[in-house]
């Protein structure tokens, strides 16, 4: 079949027509939203209602899109009748207002998106809040697990809370990190790849009376259902009222409190919706008692508080650790005393806790954790407390913390001997240093030089970073001694420092076995390279005429530093980088030469101006 070619002008015209159509459609939709909002505001004024209408994150949606924000399907009456019933205490409630948000007992508002899953969000919001109230646990649990894993064929086309409760009872809940919400009930159930973190013992039905619901709410938030009317999408604040006759119960929410003074003293339930924080009063709304059947099929989970109340204090979110470092894990416990505790690490935002850090911990409140050599930007910790041979309680980090690669070397400084000290052979000397690292200083190596750092001999390797090492001066006289300390961290990064200046071994202590004499030696100048002044140390074994000179690389004499008769011993000469006439020499390489009787030696010197 031959296809007609579409010319570029034709494509352009088509694009213009399409853009014009879309623009017109959007304008009509906005005009329709404005007209509907005006009608609602007029109705509110005429009826004397106590709520405010405005454009919201959902008010501009089409009728079909708005329908997808609902999804509650009333269960068969025989199912409701079969449930255990909540029995309200006989106590009279005197609280005019009560709101679990005031006590930190409500989990954050979520957004169900374009999926009729309000029933799943209501059930999960209820459970998350009970965990906060009774165990102090802030968990972001997975509504997607409910959509994908329930066995009652409930999904984006609707359902009721009992379908979620059955998962809570039989298998437990997993985190949002492991099964992220996709607003799609065709997503496969992958809960077996996740760590299960929350369970309930059952649930019960709450009669639709103000007293019964209040008494239940005092124990914790409850889930309920009502009919969403067309004006509800425009709710922004106040006490929602609607006198229209009920046609279809279609939406589930969480009741978190009440206020008897709202709606001009008629009272209202304080509810959490699942349309995001941009709708309503930061995602919440108040609705007059009994309006549009609010309170229908109210139910509540039976959440058994943990025998051991355990709280993970640190890391609890936001910490930045480096691999190989050592950090404290802190916790507190209450209620029953645990027999033991264990710590488990997750490297995927709490989706799966699969790296056991330690088991059999006593309840000391702290554990020194050596971070493994990994990178995990979304890490979390879990602590489990055991009592009577069973799991007694648990907690996890509220937010993620980060484990990153260690890129910073340690910092180390030799503090003793640090130049100018004089020791005897056989003396016991404390080599001292300071060393630190962003992770931990894992080990220390210590070296000794008798020739100004030209060569080093190991004194100790793999030492602890305890800032001191006792060392016995060896049987060798020397006048250009240095100590070097190298600090290592777990990532094999290192830093080193040496004595700022030379120290001396000039004689023998009284308990030494022998008294060795001096040897002929020209030491390396210190510092080298230098700018300003450098010291050249030498020793002679017998009385001699000593001649110390500086030459350039061409062998030309630059300066005579010393010409004198010396007795056996150690001496030093100083060069200031000037020639025999007192003029500064150029930067470069020079040579220091010594002649003392039959002894001759030369050292290379680097001068930097």
Beta strands, then each sheet from edge to edge (+ up, - down):
strand 1: 50-53
strand 2: 97-99
strand 3: 202-206
strand 4: 222-226
strand 5: 235-240
strand 6: 251-259
strand 7: 268-272
strand 8: 284-288
strand 9: 296-302
strand 10: 308-314
strand 11: 320-322
strand 12: 326-335
strand 13: 340-346
strand 14: 355-361
strand 15: 366-370
strand 16: 376-387
strand 17: 390-396
strand 18: 401-404
strand 19: 411-416
strand 20: 422-425
strand 21: 428-436
strand 22: 441-449
strand 23: 457-463
strand 24: 468-472
strand 25: 478-489
strand 26: 494-498
strand 27: 503-508
strand 28: 521-522
strand 29: 534-540
strand 30: 544-552
strand 31: 557-566
strand 32: 569-575
strand 33: 588-596
strand 34: 599-607
sheet 1: 1+ 5- 8- 7+ 6- 2+
sheet 2: 1+ 5- 8- 7+ 6- 4+ 9- 3+
sheet 3: 10+ 12- 15+
sheet 4: 11+ 18+ 16- 13+ 14-
sheet 5: 11+ 18+ 16- 17+
sheet 6: 19+ 21- 24+
sheet 7: 20+ 27+ 25- 22+ 23-
sheet 8: 20+ 27+ 25- 26+
sheet 9: 28+ 29- 32+
sheet 10: 31+ 30- 33+ 34-
end
